[in-house]
Amino acid sequence: MKKESSIAYLNKQAAVTFLLLLVIVLPLKTEAQQRQHLSKYFEGIPVINNTYMGFLNTSQQYQYDSMRAMGVNLFWNGLNASELEFLKNKGIKAIPINTRDATGKVYQWVQYYCDAKYTVWEAEGTNDSEDAGLYRDTGKTEIITGDTTFVRTVPFAQTSKIIYGPYYTQENIYVVQDDSLSLGAVEYTADFELMLQKNNEYPQTDTTVYSMTEPICSLQVTASKIVYRNNNWVIDSVFIIKDTLLTRGSFSGLNTFIKFPLQYTLANVPKEFTTTKYRNNTERVMWSGASTNNIEFKVIWLGREKYRLSLNKITVYDYRGLEIKTDSLGVARKIEFEEIGTIRNSNPSAYDSTVLGWHGIDEVVSIDNFEPIRIVAGILKQQDLRLYLPMMGFWNGTWENGHFVKNPYGSNGQTGAVRIIY
């Protein structure tokens, strides 16, 4: 699929805005030839500012001196070569959001791929009762272990929603927009990995009929609205986003796992199932948009006694997530040679003394972003850079029933190449 090499501006900031954040200071593992944690470059707590850079070489340039006098010592902003040189001369460090070349072309691949979607949900769920995962009907299914662990219906299982959950949040549109997509909805794919087998306990006879049109199961993607009732959060209503019926003929063979993709968007989900977020418009980022709550992937077994149905996993992704998982070297080349190289090559000394890391997307909402962010952080680590993510301080990936999503970067938010700014 062809993609443009720049990200479209949706709006530009018209005035200087300040965003002062605290950086958590924690012990770090020493890594040779790698930039230090932000706290190593400043006395006390770094004061970070996201601001408008258009006052350079104007009568308003004094505002940057005022910021510096107030103690601002770190900008996160889009940068070009002249802005990088300016920050170096002012003694201000930078965590770029994007870079611009001499023609004004913008490269924003770090945020673009941090905004990718890719999650694998194992059928057996998670051993941690407080972490997000799929659920199963324990009376109608069993867990099979071996080279592959999967969930299978027990013999003669009656009609049941055998797999459901994990009740997490998905974003309706991208935070970082693509020229070719404009404000288009995220196009999700959920690959259900299923296997159909004959039930060996079923009494087979010469007259037993195995029709290829016999319904086997239904696959669904749904969203739920919850309400607080009788001192508990309960599901009030369900909206079916995607629904498909599988027959015996849908399975090209027995005794082997087959992927069944469900493709969907969240564009038509009713408002009562969504949450709308509003943020400032800045750089080439869309800072307002809706997300859909309590997303579930369901396997509804139709009780066919002649068969047994198994689920290995459900893999959820968009085209960006698929690209970063299957062509990480290509993604790394875009980040290194286009985005980073644009300012590094223009002024290596200013780059080395000024750029301390790179800025990911703001306040990650969905679990779907975690795996792409891990890969981007690894790419930046190879470039002697750390990825910084402003966060709300918690992850709430399921619904208000006491479950939550654990921080994938460690309990202190500082594991590996990712650093969390609260």
MARKOLVO-351284 format. One record per residue (C-alpha): residue in one letter; x negated, y, z negated. Coordinates in steps of 0.5 Angstrom, whole numbers, padded with zeros to 4 digits, always signed. Layout:
! MARKOLVO-351284
AXYZ;...
! end
This chain:
! MARKOLVO-351284
M+0000+0000+0000;K-0003+0007+0002;K-0004+0012-0003;E-0006+0019-0003;S-0012+0021-0006;S-0010+0027-0010;I-0004+0028-0015;A+0001+0033-0014;Y+0002+0039-0018;L+0009+0040-0021;N+0008+0046-0025;K+0002+0051-0027;Q+0001+0054-0034;A+0003+0062-0034;A+0000+0063-0040;V-0006+0061-0045;T-0003+0056-0050;F-0006+0053-0056;L-0006+0046-0058;L-0010+0045-0065;L-0011+0037-0066;L-0015+0034-0072;V-0019+0028-0070;I-0020+0022-0074;V-0027+0021-0076;L-0029+0014-0077;P-0035+0010-0077;L-0037+0007-0070;K-0041+0002-0068;T-0048+0005-0065;E-0048+0004-0057;A-0054+0006-0054;Q-0054+0011-0048;Q-0047+0013-0050;R-0044+0019-0052;Q-0042+0020-0059;H-0036+0021-0063;L-0033+0028-0062;S-0035+0029-0070;K-0042+0028-0068;Y-0042+0035-0064;F-0039+0039-0069;E-0039+0042-0076;G-0033+0040-0079;I-0027+0038-0075;P-0027+0040-0068;V-0022+0045-0066;I-0019+0043-0059;N-0015+0047-0054;N-0011+0046-0048;T-0011+0053-0044;Y-0010+0056-0038;M-0017+0057-0034;G-0015+0062-0029;F-0017+0068-0033;L-0024+0067-0031;N-0027+0073-0027;T-0022+0077-0029;S-0020+0083-0034;Q-0017+0077-0039;Q-0023+0073-0039;Y-0024+0076-0046;Q-0019+0071-0049;Y-0024+0066-0048;D-0029+0069-0053;S-0023+0070-0058;M-0022+0063-0058;R-0029+0062-0059;A-0029+0067-0065;M-0023+0063-0068;G-0027+0057-0068;V-0025+0053-0061;N-0030+0049-0059;L-0027+0044-0055;F-0022+0044-0049;W-0018+0039-0045;N-0017+0042-0038;G-0017+0040-0031;L-0024+0043-0029;N-0028+0045-0022;A-0035+0047-0022;S-0035+0054-0024;E-0031+0053-0030;L-0035+0047-0032;E-0041+0052-0032;F-0037+0057-0035;L-0036+0053-0041;K-0043+0051-0042;N-0045+0058-0042;K-0040+0059-0048;G-0042+0053-0051;I-0035+0050-0051;K-0035+0042-0050;A-0030+0039-0045;I-0025+0033-0044;P-0023+0034-0037;I-0016+0032-0035;N-0018+0032-0028;T-0023+0035-0023;R-0022+0040-0017;D-0027+0040-0011;A-0029+0046-0008;T-0023+0046-0003;G-0018+0046-0009;K-0017+0038-0008;V-0015+0035-0015;Y-0017+0028-0017;Q-0014+0025-0023;W-0015+0018-0023;V-0016+0017-0030;Q-0009+0019-0032;Y-0006+0016-0026;Y-0008+0009-0028;C-0007+0010-0035;D+0000+0011-0033;A+0000+0004-0030;K+0005-0001-0032;Y+0003-0008-0034;T+0005-0013-0039;V+0005-0021-0040;W+0010-0023-0045;E+0009-0031-0047;A+0015-0035-0047;E+0013-0038-0054;G+0013-0030-0057;T+0008-0028-0062;N+0006-0031-0069;D+0007-0024-0072;S+0014-0023-0074;E+0012-0015-0074;D+0010-0015-0067;A+0014-0015-0061;G+0015-0021-0057;L+0020-0025-0054;Y+0025-0029-0058;R+0028-0036-0056;D+0034-0040-0058;T+0031-0045-0063;G+0037-0050-0063;K+0037-0051-0055;T+0029-0050-0054;E+0023-0053-0056;I+0015-0051-0055;I+0011-0055-0051;T+0003-0055-0052;G-0002-0057-0048;D-0007-0054-0043;T-0001-0049-0042;T+0004-0047-0048;F+0011-0046-0046;V+0018-0046-0048;R+0023-0052-0045;T+0030-0053-0046;V+0032-0060-0050;P+0035-0065-0047;F+0043-0064-0046;A+0042-0057-0048;Q+0049-0053-0047;T+0050-0046-0044;S+0046-0041-0048;K+0041-0035-0048;I+0035-0039-0049;I+0030-0033-0048;Y+0031-0026-0050;G+0028-0019-0052;P+0023-0016-0053;Y+0027-0010-0054;Y+0022-0005-0052;T+0021+0002-0049;Q+0020+0003-0041;E+0019+0009-0038;N+0024+0011-0032;I+0019+0016-0028;Y+0012+0017-0028;V+0008+0022-0033;V+0003+0023-0028;Q+0006+0024-0021;D+0004+0021-0014;D+0004+0026-0008;S+0008+0020-0004;L+0013+0019-0010;S+0014+0026-0012;L+0019+0025-0018;G+0021+0018-0016;A+0023+0012-0021;V+0018+0007-0023;E+0019+0001-0019;Y+0018-0005-0024;T+0017-0012-0022;A+0019-0018-0027;D+0016-0024-0025;F+0019-0030-0029;E+0015-0036-0029;L+0020-0042-0029;M+0020-0050-0028;L+0026-0054-0027;Q+0025-0062-0029;K+0030-0068-0029;N+0032-0070-0035;N+0030-0077-0036;E+0035-0078-0042;Y+0041-0077-0037;P+0044-0084-0034;Q+0042-0084-0027;T+0046-0088-0022;D+0046-0089-0015;T+0052-0084-0015;T+0049-0078-0019;V+0050-0072-0014;Y+0044-0067-0014;S+0047-0061-0010;M+0042-0056-0008;T+0048-0051-0009;E+0049-0053-0017;P+0048-0046-0021;I+0042-0047-0026;C+0041-0041-0030;S+0041-0033-0029;L+0036-0028-0030;Q+0037-0021-0033;V+0034-0015-0035;T+0038-0011-0039;A+0038-0005-0044;S+0042-0004-0051;K+0045+0002-0055;I+0044+0001-0062;V+0048+0004-0068;Y+0047+0004-0075;R+0053+0000-0078;N+0054-0003-0085;N+0047-0002-0087;N+0044-0005-0081;W+0042-0003-0074;V+0046-0007-0069;I+0047-0007-0062;D+0053-0004-0060;S+0053-0004-0052;V+0049-0007-0047;F+0048-0005-0040;I+0045-0010-0034;I+0040-0007-0030;K+0039-0013-0026;D+0042-0020-0025;T+0041-0026-0021;L+0043-0033-0021;L+0038-0039-0019;T+0041-0045-0016;R+0038-0052-0015;G+0036-0049-0008;S+0032-0043-0011;F+0027-0048-0014;S+0023-0050-0008;G+0020-0056-0012;L+0021-0060-0019;N+0016-0061-0024;T+0012-0054-0023;F+0012-0047-0025;I+0015-0042-0020;K+0015-0035-0020;F+0022-0031-0019;P+0021-0024-0019;L+0026-0019-0021;Q+0025-0012-0018;Y+0029-0006-0021;T+0028+0001-0023;L+0031+0005-0029;A+0034+0011-0024;N+0042+0009-0026;V+0041+0007-0033;P+0047+0011-0037;K+0044+0017-0041;E+0047+0013-0048;F+0041+0008-0046;T+0036+0013-0045;T+0031+0018-0049;T+0029+0024-0046;K+0023+0028-0048;Y+0021+0035-0047;R+0014+0037-0046;N+0010+0043-0043;N+0008+0043-0036;T+0001+0043-0035;E-0004+0041-0030;R-0001+0036-0025;V+0003+0032-0030;M+0010+0031-0031;W+0011+0033-0038;S+0019+0031-0039;G+0022+0025-0037;A+0027+0020-0039;S+0025+0013-0042;T+0030+0007-0043;N+0031+0004-0050;N+0031-0004-0052;I+0029-0007-0045;E+0030-0014-0045;F+0029-0020-0041;K+0034-0026-0041;V+0034-0033-0039;I+0041-0035-0039;W+0041-0043-0038;L+0048-0046-0035;G+0048-0052-0039;R+0046-0057-0033;E+0045-0064-0037;K+0041-0067-0031;Y+0036-0062-0032;R+0031-0059-0037;L+0029-0051-0035;S+0022-0049-0038;L+0019-0042-0038;N+0012-0040-0039;K+0012-0033-0039;I+0014-0026-0036;T+0010-0021-0033;V+0012-0014-0032;Y+0008-0009-0027;D+0009-0003-0022;Y+0005-0003-0016;R-0001+0001-0020;G-0001-0004-0025;L-0002-0009-0020;E-0007-0005-0017;I-0011-0004-0023;K-0011-0012-0025;T-0013-0014-0018;D-0017-0009-0015;S-0021-0006-0022;L-0027-0005-0018;G-0023-0001-0013;V-0020+0003-0018;A-0027+0004-0021;R-0030+0007-0015;K-0024+0012-0015;I-0025+0014-0022;E-0033+0014-0022;F-0034+0017-0015;E-0028+0022-0014;E-0026+0024-0020;I-0032+0024-0025;G-0037+0025-0019;T-0033+0032-0017;I-0036+0035-0022;R-0042+0031-0024;N-0045+0032-0018;S-0044+0039-0017;N-0048+0041-0024;P-0051+0035-0027;S-0054+0039-0033;A-0048+0042-0035;Y-0044+0036-0034;D-0049+0032-0039;S-0049+0037-0044;T-0041+0039-0044;V-0037+0033-0042;L-0036+0029-0048;G-0031+0024-0045;W-0024+0024-0041;H-0017+0025-0043;G-0012+0020-0042;I-0004+0021-0042;D-0001+0024-0048;E+0003+0020-0053;V+0004+0013-0050;V+0011+0011-0050;S+0011+0004-0047;I+0007-0002-0049;D+0007-0003-0041;N+0001+0002-0041;F-0003-0001-0046;E-0007-0006-0041;P-0008-0001-0036;I-0011+0004-0041;R-0016-0002-0044;I-0018-0003-0037;V-0019+0005-0035;A-0023+0005-0042;G-0028+0000-0040;I-0029+0003-0033;L-0030+0010-0037;K-0035+0006-0042;Q-0039+0004-0036;Q-0040+0012-0034;D-0042+0013-0041;L-0035+0016-0043;R-0030+0015-0048;L-0023+0015-0047;Y-0019+0020-0051;L-0011+0019-0052;P-0007+0024-0056;M-0002+0020-0060;M+0004+0021-0065;G+0001+0016-0070;F+0005+0010-0069;W+0008+0005-0064;N+0015+0004-0064;G+0016-0001-0059;T+0022-0005-0061;W+0029-0003-0064;E+0030+0000-0071;N+0031-0007-0074;G+0024-0007-0078;H+0020-0009-0072;F+0014-0005-0069;V+0009-0006-0064;K+0002-0006-0067;N-0004-0001-0065;P-0007-0005-0059;Y-0014-0001-0061;G-0014-0004-0068;S-0011-0002-0074;N-0015+0005-0075;G-0014+0007-0068;Q-0022+0007-0066;T-0023+0000-0063;G-0027-0001-0057;A-0028+0005-0052;V-0021+0008-0054;R-0021+0014-0059;I-0014+0016-0061;I-0013+0024-0063;Y-0007+0025-0068;
! end
